[in-house]
């Protein structure tokens, strides 16, 4: 089922980048932050002699999940239910928001605290709750900054990466209730203390919390959240009701699989050996933690993505953001240019698949890349993002024309010819004879070709076949 929510690009990427490229402060902020995270990641990855083996293992585990997804979802539901949780299913963003809104209303509260969650951003949960008269308070520091600024996140891991310290100080001074403006500086410790004081009251009074999950273990019904600040731990333990919104691809088959991902994720995301806070919970326990536990399993386009044999690898993603931090395009334009909740290279392949290539401006996202391959090298689960980008570009071209493009047909024919040495040699001889008139005057290339080959020569010359092949030269090298 095609997804909905905040994963549809609102403006074509080529148009959106113009204002971003013209903002020198934004570019400076992005370069400083991405290079810092990138350098930390390289140091931590370099400590592990089996890093590549871990990447291969992570990819294999996630591919196994995709191959057995219906079976594992049933197993997870049974285990979570047996542990005291209530599992809900949502086909799209609208259904997911309706379920969460109903659950919050049943508690009689009008405010919830939230753990940082890409899934809730994807479905537009904050906006849905606001429309229902329910305030959703972001407790992650970066998410709080973005929320107070009435802005949108621009990075998967560091949503406020486009702000510097002074800008954050100004946001807190203008928008944070009860802050002592006279004592507020742009020092990180002062900003963190202001946020801590603001959020502590929210934690202690909240009756309902909403979270996502980094992983969901099918074997035990366990949910896992990793974080760096401790705000997640407060949300997961203090409120009476906990509602977790989880994409169906977040599953891992067994608890032992966490051994791989709890090494891959922190090194790839924050450049740390392990996350400061790793929280795991399974159902409810009398006298400990929330009294009600709800899990909303969300499809929202994931089943459609899984059906594509090339594009499905995007569902391996563990939301580490390593691909963003090494992408030369993202570094210069930031996440807002992508116009979707999933920015950067992974967003360029996730958003068009989960919502359909023609939804909003999604058709331009696969072109938001230089295809340099740095994203694949950095990805901890070996998603070949350049391969999927090319695949989506071709699918878009074929879809608009209603048939395979002439270029694709030509490449398929060339592939058939070049798979056989005799066919290849015959084709070269025929090409040399056919282009002989064009060689008059010693020219070795053609500047203008007729349609449909004119698309090639519009920006480059077309080389003519060589007068002598290497095999011919080799066969006659000792003569004369």
VOGU-3710 file (C-alpha; in Angstrom, 3 decimals, decimal comma):
1> xxxxxxxxxx> 0,000/0,000/0,000  1,362/3,375/-0,980  2,183/5,543/2,011  1,069/9,001/3,017  2,117/11,571/5,586  5,233/13,736/5,563  7,302/11,656/3,138  6,136/13,408/-0,011  8,559/16,003/-1,379  6,704/19,297/-1,588
11> xxxxxxxxxx> 8,908/21,091/-4,136  11,101/19,779/-6,967  14,646/19,360/-5,709  16,246/21,551/-8,438  14,078/24,459/-7,322  14,416/23,837/-3,595  18,231/23,895/-3,648  18,473/27,431/-5,013  17,677/29,210/-1,755  19,796/26,741/0,247
21> xxxxxxxxxx> 22,876/27,243/-1,896  22,515/30,996/-1,477  22,696/30,736/2,340  26,387/30,842/3,414  25,567/30,417/7,124  23,626/27,245/6,399  26,473/25,817/4,345  29,002/26,640/7,053  26,843/25,008/9,739  26,364/21,882/7,645
31> xxxxxxxxxx> 30,013/21,510/6,719  31,180/21,887/10,329  28,671/19,406/11,711  28,898/16,719/9,025  32,700/16,719/9,027  32,796/16,411/12,826  30,460/13,411/12,828  32,175/11,881/9,800  35,627/12,060/11,400  34,370/10,524/14,673
41> xxxxxxxxxx> 32,735/7,693/12,766  35,922/6,886/10,864  37,889/6,644/14,102  35,373/4,321/15,750  34,958/2,117/12,685  38,735/1,835/12,378  38,904/0,200/15,801  37,053/-2,902/14,617  38,996/-5,388/12,479  35,737/-7,159/11,562
51> xxxxxxxxxx> 33,781/-4,071/10,518  33,126/-5,348/7,004  31,989/-8,697/8,384  29,560/-6,854/10,664  28,195/-4,913/7,673  27,665/-8,149/5,759  25,949/-9,716/8,774  23,695/-6,694/9,247  22,640/-6,760/5,598  21,982/-10,516/5,720
61> xxxxxxxxxx> 19,840/-10,241/8,853  17,751/-7,443/7,398  17,336/-9,298/4,097  16,146/-12,331/6,068  13,590/-10,106/7,790  12,285/-8,842/4,448  12,070/-12,381/3,078  10,063/-13,604/6,101  8,298/-10,409/7,085  4,687/-11,714/7,422
71> xxxxxxxxxx> 5,851/-14,650/9,517  8,015/-12,501/11,782  5,264/-9,904/12,257  2,902/-12,613/13,462  5,602/-13,927/15,801  6,252/-10,444/17,192  2,553/-9,767/17,763  2,118/-13,048/19,631  5,162/-12,474/21,852  4,313/-8,835/22,608
81> xxxxxxxxxx> 0,682/-9,683/23,381  1,719/-12,503/25,693  3,901/-10,004/27,570  0,950/-7,679/28,162  1,203/-5,238/25,259  -1,626/-4,404/22,881  -0,684/-4,489/19,181  -2,456/-2,325/16,604  -2,037/-2,422/12,821  -2,061/0,616/10,515
91> xxxxxxxxxx> -2,025/0,461/6,734  -1,045/4,105/6,257  -0,323/7,366/8,056  -3,973/8,286/8,430  -4,821/5,030/10,189  -1,745/5,230/12,415  -2,545/8,787/13,518  -6,161/7,833/14,172  -5,112/4,939/16,404  -2,680/7,046/18,445
101> xxxxxxxxxx> -5,143/9,930/18,769  -7,861/7,581/20,008  -5,527/5,979/22,547  -4,444/9,356/23,919  -8,033/10,605/24,148  -9,012/7,498/26,109  -6,570/8,507/28,838  -8,234/11,908/29,223  -5,007/13,882/28,827  -4,305/16,704/26,400
111> xxxxxxxxxx> -0,494/16,522/26,382  2,036/13,805/25,558  5,822/13,663/25,747  7,672/12,176/22,778  10,867/10,281/22,243  12,645/11,241/19,019  11,023/9,154/16,294  11,312/9,241/12,518  8,203/7,080/12,195  6,008/9,632/13,993
121> xxxxxxxxxx> 7,451/12,403/11,823  6,777/10,280/8,752  3,081/9,897/9,530  2,642/13,518/10,642  1,609/12,536/14,166  2,327/15,881/15,840  0,092/17,687/13,370  -2,677/15,104/13,817  -2,538/15,370/17,605  -2,563/19,169/17,431
131> xxxxxxxxxx> -5,673/19,057/15,259  -7,275/16,920/17,970  -6,352/19,419/20,690  -3,449/17,377/22,055  -0,005/18,948/22,528  2,990/16,761/21,632  6,181/17,855/23,413  9,450/16,789/21,782  11,995/15,844/24,456  15,081/15,238/22,308
141> xxxxxxxxxx> 17,153/18,432/22,521  17,528/18,882/18,768  13,877/18,045/18,132  12,901/20,528/20,836  14,942/23,248/19,118  13,196/22,579/15,814  9,780/22,479/17,479  10,315/25,753/19,339  11,497/27,371/16,101  8,336/26,142/14,323
151> xxxxxxxxxx> 10,685/24,542/11,816  11,191/21,116/10,221  14,068/18,700/10,961  16,842/18,693/8,377  18,835/15,615/9,435  17,866/12,114/10,540  20,112/12,052/13,599  20,706/15,759/14,290  17,433/17,488/13,337  18,781/20,958/14,199
161> xxxxxxxxxx> 22,059/20,558/12,329  21,291/23,688/10,297  21,463/25,921/13,403  24,576/27,160/15,198  24,853/27,869/18,941  23,922/31,543/18,722  20,848/30,781/16,671  19,764/28,159/19,210  20,283/30,617/22,057  18,031/33,124/20,294
171> xxxxxxxxxx> 15,338/30,487/19,764  15,374/29,531/23,442  15,275/33,189/24,529  12,287/33,926/22,316  10,275/30,708/22,490  11,086/28,641/25,612  8,602/29,287/28,445  10,119/30,375/31,742  13,717/30,647/30,549  15,961/33,186/32,318
181> xxxxxxxxxx> 17,027/35,223/29,304  19,506/37,345/31,269  21,511/34,275/32,294  21,219/32,393/28,987  24,393/32,204/26,890  25,250/30,245/23,765  27,518/27,852/25,662  26,393/24,234/25,132  26,183/23,597/28,886  23,927/26,615/29,397
191> xxxxxxxxxx> 21,650/25,632/26,515  21,410/22,046/27,752  20,612/23,219/31,287  17,821/25,466/30,018  16,328/22,554/28,077  16,702/20,216/31,074  14,783/22,546/33,371  12,054/23,037/30,790  11,651/19,313/30,108  11,932/18,011/33,666
201> xxxxxxxxxx> 8,537/19,449/34,559  7,052/17,833/31,447  8,485/14,416/32,319  7,160/14,487/35,882  3,638/15,513/34,895  3,159/13,470/31,711  0,636/10,647/31,778  1,234/9,490/28,209  4,428/9,070/26,185  4,889/8,302/22,501
211> xxxxxxxxxx> 7,997/6,607/21,127  9,291/4,881/18,061  11,729/1,978/18,125  15,127/1,355/16,610  14,526/-2,393/16,679  11,673/-4,802/17,429  12,627/-8,374/18,331  10,202/-10,911/16,883  11,379/-13,706/19,167  10,520/-11,912/22,421
221> xxxxxxxxxx> 8,229/-8,989/21,520  10,892/-6,597/22,796  11,260/-2,989/21,607  14,624/-1,197/21,672  15,436/2,521/21,691  18,994/3,853/21,651  19,721/7,501/22,497  22,346/9,862/23,839  20,558/12,153/26,293  18,387/10,098/28,639
231> xxxxxxxxxx> 15,184/11,863/27,645  13,979/8,662/26,038  14,513/6,702/29,236  12,402/9,272/31,120  9,571/8,942/28,586  9,708/5,163/28,577  9,525/4,717/32,355  7,586/7,584/34,004  4,211/7,899/32,190  1,286/5,563/32,861
241> xxxxxxxxxx> 0,696/4,844/29,162  3,313/4,239/26,482  2,433/4,205/22,778  5,159/3,029/20,392  4,829/3,666/16,646  6,966/1,156/14,753  7,571/0,613/11,041  7,088/-3,043/10,122  10,638/-3,277/8,733  12,172/-2,604/12,177
251> xxxxxxxxxx> 11,989/-6,279/13,093  14,941/-8,486/13,985  14,365/-12,245/14,142  16,083/-12,946/17,471  17,425/-11,174/20,543  20,923/-12,332/19,614  20,773/-10,255/16,413  21,064/-7,127/18,548  24,729/-8,046/19,052  25,397/-7,004/15,453
261> xxxxxxxxxx> 23,265/-3,877/15,318  24,320/-2,466/18,672  27,833/-2,355/17,231  26,863/-1,019/13,803  24,402/1,716/14,804  26,301/3,830/17,375  29,515/3,865/15,374  27,691/4,826/12,189  25,403/7,435/13,718  27,171/9,329/16,518
271> xxxxxxxxxx> 30,686/7,943/16,166  30,511/6,217/19,559  31,397/2,686/20,642  27,993/2,355/22,255  24,989/4,553/22,918  24,893/6,159/26,376  21,307/4,917/26,823  19,976/1,651/25,421  16,426/0,961/26,613  14,612/-2,328/26,073
281> xxxxxxxxxx> 11,096/-3,159/27,183  8,807/-6,120/26,710  5,138/-5,629/27,479  4,170/-4,430/30,955  5,324/-5,385/34,446  3,294/-4,784/37,617  4,777/-1,978/39,672  7,467/-1,120/37,112  7,091/1,332/34,252  3,936/2,091/32,257
291> xxxxxxxxxx> 0,703/0,314/33,144  -0,457/0,221/29,517  1,714/-0,563/26,532  0,455/-0,065/22,969  2,412/-0,891/19,813  1,229/0,529/16,469  2,773/-1,403/13,562  2,813/0,829/10,481  3,033/-0,179/6,826  2,682/3,167/5,016
301> xxxxxxxxxx> 4,226/2,077/1,728  6,676/-0,485/3,066  4,881/-3,456/1,511  5,016/-1,794/-1,915  8,716/-1,073/-1,444  9,375/-4,660/-0,382  7,852/-5,888/-3,656  10,618/-4,222/-5,727  13,563/-6,657/-5,977  16,051/-3,798/-6,409
311> xxxxxxxxxx> 14,500/-1,061/-4,290  13,600/-3,253/-1,308  17,130/-3,004/0,069  16,230/0,515/1,215  14,165/-1,159/3,964  17,388/-2,413/5,551  17,947/1,178/6,714  18,545/1,565/10,467  18,317/5,395/10,334  21,954/5,992/11,278
321> xxxxxxxxxx> 22,369/8,976/8,884  25,915/7,956/7,873  24,981/8,439/4,218  23,954/12,057/4,870  27,237/12,911/6,566  29,361/11,786/3,598  27,100/13,043/0,804  28,551/16,053/-1,075  25,061/17,106/-2,149  23,558/17,031/1,346
331> xxxxxxxxxx> 26,555/18,882/2,777  25,855/21,851/0,510  22,056/22,056/0,535  20,900/20,450/3,812  17,835/18,351/4,495  15,108/20,901/3,794  15,950/20,899/0,091  14,691/17,314/-0,156  11,271/18,432/1,078  10,631/15,102/2,825
341> xxxxxxxxxx> 10,988/13,801/6,365  13,729/11,491/5,054  16,493/13,698/3,596  19,811/12,882/1,983  20,699/9,813/-0,075  18,448/7,423/1,850  15,538/9,834/1,499  16,140/10,033/-2,244  15,351/6,309/-2,508  12,902/5,830/0,383
351> xxxxxxxxxx> 10,464/8,664/-0,279  9,735/7,906/-3,958  9,215/4,214/-3,190  7,033/4,589/-0,117  4,700/7,201/-1,580  5,018/6,575/-5,301  7,431/8,283/-7,699  4,828/10,757/-8,938  3,588/11,901/-5,516  4,383/15,580/-4,954
361> xxxxxxxxxx> 7,868/16,274/-6,264  9,258/12,819/-5,462  10,195/12,117/-9,075  13,102/14,580/-8,816  14,642/13,060/-5,668  16,503/10,173/-7,404  18,417/12,848/-9,324  19,622/14,558/-6,114  22,924/12,683/-6,229  26,291/12,645/-7,947
371> xxxxxxxxxx> 26,346/8,810/-7,790  29,807/9,039/-6,212  29,156/5,938/-4,091  30,281/7,401/-0,754  26,871/6,581/0,729  27,259/2,863/-0,042  30,731/2,797/1,480  29,399/4,381/4,687  26,161/2,413/5,011  26,419/-0,086/7,892
381> xxxxxxxxxx> 23,923/-2,461/6,244  25,359/-2,158/2,726  22,413/-0,498/0,984  23,640/0,124/-2,556  22,030/3,546/-2,782  23,577/4,432/-6,184  22,152/1,229/-7,661  18,668/2,050/-6,371  18,947/5,669/-7,546  19,743/4,549/-11,101
391> xxxxxxxxxx> 16,944/1,973/-10,898  14,424/4,627/-9,834  15,608/7,030/-12,520  15,098/4,371/-15,163  11,716/3,386/-13,763  10,646/7,013/-13,845  11,739/7,454/-17,449  9,988/4,257/-18,546  6,853/5,213/-16,632  6,567/8,613/-18,276
401> xxxxxxxxxx> 7,052/7,168/-21,756  4,824/4,161/-21,152  7,500/1,848/-22,536  11,185/1,059/-22,038  13,350/3,959/-23,194  15,371/3,784/-26,399  18,561/3,970/-24,336  17,528/1,008/-22,207  16,634/-1,018/-25,309  19,955/-0,130/-26,923
411> xxxxxxxxxx> 21,902/-1,111/-23,817  20,074/-4,438/-23,656  20,981/-5,094/-27,292  24,625/-4,170/-26,660  24,689/-6,490/-23,671  23,515/-9,362/-25,862  26,135/-8,567/-28,518  29,019/-8,210/-26,083  28,286/-11,462/-24,247  29,611/-13,425/-27,244
421> xxxxxxxxxx> 33,090/-12,837/-28,690  32,055/-13,693/-32,250  28,985/-11,463/-32,162  31,083/-8,642/-30,734  33,754/-8,974/-33,440  31,127/-9,062/-36,202  29,419/-5,986/-34,780  32,730/-4,090/-34,730  33,423/-4,949/-38,361  29,935/-3,851/-39,370
431> xxxxxxxxxx> 30,224/-0,598/-37,408  33,598/0,167/-38,986  32,253/-0,365/-42,497  29,090/1,605/-41,779  30,955/4,626/-40,435  33,721/4,637/-43,063  32,269/7,673/-44,915  32,323/9,663/-41,681  36,049/9,071/-41,403  36,861/11,145/-44,463
441> xxxxxxxxxx> 39,155/13,993/-43,601  40,645/12,148/-40,638  37,798/12,834/-38,243  37,576/10,408/-35,322  34,305/11,617/-33,842  30,858/12,908/-34,758  29,444/16,115/-33,319  25,793/15,670/-34,309  23,791/12,457/-34,618  20,141/12,090/-35,731
451> xxxxxxxxxx> 17,340/11,293/-33,286  17,217/9,317/-31,030  21,022/9,437/-30,695  20,918/13,222/-30,754  20,446/13,149/-26,977  24,017/11,898/-26,670  25,656/14,458/-28,961  23,697/17,351/-27,463  26,394/17,651/-24,794  29,318/15,559/-26,097
461> xxxxxxxxxx> 30,925/14,200/-29,249  30,352/10,581/-30,249  33,571/8,629/-30,942  33,749/6,541/-34,114  34,827/2,887/-34,020  38,595/2,497/-34,110  40,157/1,813/-37,492  41,813/-1,259/-36,018  40,736/-3,327/-33,032  43,164/-4,438/-30,347
471> xxxxxxxxxx> 42,770/-8,073/-31,422  43,640/-7,144/-35,011  46,661/-5,180/-33,877  47,774/-8,040/-31,639  47,383/-10,644/-34,398  49,533/-8,605/-36,799  52,056/-7,084/-34,406  54,979/-9,231/-35,597  54,477/-8,691/-39,317  55,993/-6,172/-41,613
//
